[in-house]
């Protein structure tokens, strides 16, 4: 088990920092979105495990 530390910030304070420092805003957005994407991939995997994957047959064209 790894030890971790939790830190809490107010949303208004973070927004002000992001608006005042473009580099910080980009870095925070990049890191945050990386976490969001990882969680979405994990949720998708769990849903596929739970409900399975059934490809939909497309009607023939032409």
WOCOR-V546317 format. One record per residue. N is the residue number from 1. PHI is phi in whole degrees, 0 to 359 (* if undefined). PSI is psi as a letter, one per 20 degrees, with the letter a starting at -180 (999 if undefined). D_FIRST is the distance of its C-alpha to the first C-alpha in whole Angstrom. Layout:
N|PHI|PSI|D_FIRST ; N|PHI|PSI|D_FIRST
This chain:
1|*|p|0 ; 2|262|q|4 ; 3|278|p|7 ; 4|224|r|9 ; 5|235|p|13 ; 6|258|p|15 ; 7|232|p|19 ; 8|244|p|22 ; 9|233|q|25 ; 10|280|q|29 ; 11|298|g|30 ; 12|298|g|33 ; 13|296|g|32 ; 14|294|g|30 ; 15|299|g|33 ; 16|298|g|35 ; 17|297|g|33 ; 18|295|h|33 ; 19|287|h|37 ; 20|274|i|37 ; 21|225|o|35 ; 22|301|g|36 ; 23|297|g|33 ; 24|297|g|30 ; 25|299|g|31 ; 26|295|g|31 ; 27|297|g|28 ; 28|294|g|26 ; 29|297|g|28 ; 30|299|g|27 ; 31|293|g|23 ; 32|296|g|23 ; 33|294|h|25 ; 34|298|g|23 ; 35|294|g|20 ; 36|299|g|23 ; 37|297|g|24 ; 38|301|g|21 ; 39|291|h|21 ; 40|295|g|24 ; 41|297|g|24 ; 42|296|g|21 ; 43|296|g|23 ; 44|299|g|26 ; 45|298|g|24 ; 46|295|g|24 ; 47|294|g|27 ; 48|295|h|29 ; 49|296|h|27 ; 50|285|g|28 ; 51|254|i|32 ; 52|76|r|32 ; 53|234|p|34 ; 54|237|o|38 ; 55|297|p|40 ; 56|274|p|43 ; 57|283|p|46 ; 58|270|q|48 ; 59|292|q|52 ; 60|295|q|54 ; 61|257|q|55 ; 62|98|999|59
